[in-house]
């Protein structure tokens, strides 16, 4: 589980699937935590720091579509 100042994520056991619960004060923060949870499901990122960041502006009709687009 990852948790920093009101935001974080955790994986939830589920047969044959990966489930991630993510929380943050903003929708963008929740999406970022979801991506962090997805990456940490297959890569050890503990203590890792980004070498660079990239910003993307994504638009979509619904929150579900936006989550699918970033995942």
VMD Tcl script that draws the C-alpha trace (Angstrom):
set ca {
  {0.00 0.00 0.00}
  {1.19 3.49 -0.82}
  {-0.10 6.49 1.08}
  {1.12 10.09 1.09}
  {-0.84 13.07 2.47}
  {-4.37 11.91 1.70}
  {-3.58 10.01 -1.46}
  {-2.54 6.46 -2.15}
  {-3.41 3.13 -3.68}
  {-3.63 -0.53 -2.80}
  {-4.28 -3.75 -4.63}
  {-7.34 -5.75 -3.72}
  {-7.34 -9.55 -4.11}
  {-9.52 -10.80 -6.93}
  {-9.52 -14.11 -8.77}
  {-7.60 -13.87 -12.07}
  {-7.74 -10.07 -12.15}
  {-5.88 -7.10 -10.77}
  {-7.97 -4.65 -8.78}
  {-6.57 -1.34 -7.64}
  {-8.21 1.03 -5.20}
  {-6.85 4.57 -5.51}
  {-7.68 7.76 -3.65}
  {-6.60 11.40 -3.75}
  {-8.21 14.82 -3.30}
  {-8.57 15.33 -7.08}
  {-9.59 13.20 -10.04}
  {-6.16 13.73 -11.59}
  {-4.53 12.54 -8.37}
  {-6.71 9.43 -8.32}
  {-5.72 8.64 -11.91}
  {-2.03 9.11 -11.08}
  {-2.34 6.78 -8.08}
  {-4.11 4.21 -10.25}
  {-1.21 4.26 -12.71}
  {1.29 3.97 -9.84}
  {-0.64 0.96 -8.55}
  {-0.67 -0.66 -11.98}
  {3.09 -0.15 -12.48}
  {3.92 -1.40 -8.99}
  {2.00 -4.61 -9.74}
  {4.78 -5.71 -12.11}
  {7.82 -3.53 -11.25}
  {9.63 -2.78 -8.01}
  {9.51 1.01 -7.88}
  {10.25 1.45 -4.17}
  {12.73 4.28 -3.75}
  {12.74 5.08 -7.46}
  {12.70 8.70 -8.57}
  {11.64 9.88 -12.03}
  {14.38 10.98 -14.41}
  {11.88 13.04 -16.34}
  {8.15 13.66 -16.44}
  {5.76 14.09 -19.31}
  {2.41 15.83 -19.18}
  {-0.48 14.75 -21.34}
  {-3.82 16.49 -21.73}
  {-6.50 13.84 -22.09}
  {-10.15 14.49 -22.73}
  {-12.98 12.02 -22.82}
  {-16.67 11.78 -22.24}
  {-16.73 9.87 -18.96}
  {-14.53 9.10 -15.97}
  {-14.51 5.40 -16.93}
  {-13.23 6.23 -20.42}
  {-10.52 8.45 -18.97}
  {-9.39 5.69 -16.60}
  {-9.24 3.23 -19.50}
  {-7.22 5.73 -21.57}
  {-4.52 6.20 -18.92}
  {-4.37 2.50 -17.97}
}
mol new
graphics top color blue
foreach p $ca { graphics top sphere $p radius 0.5 }
foreach p [lrange $ca 0 end-1] q [lrange $ca 1 end] { graphics top cylinder $p $q radius 0.2 }
display resetview
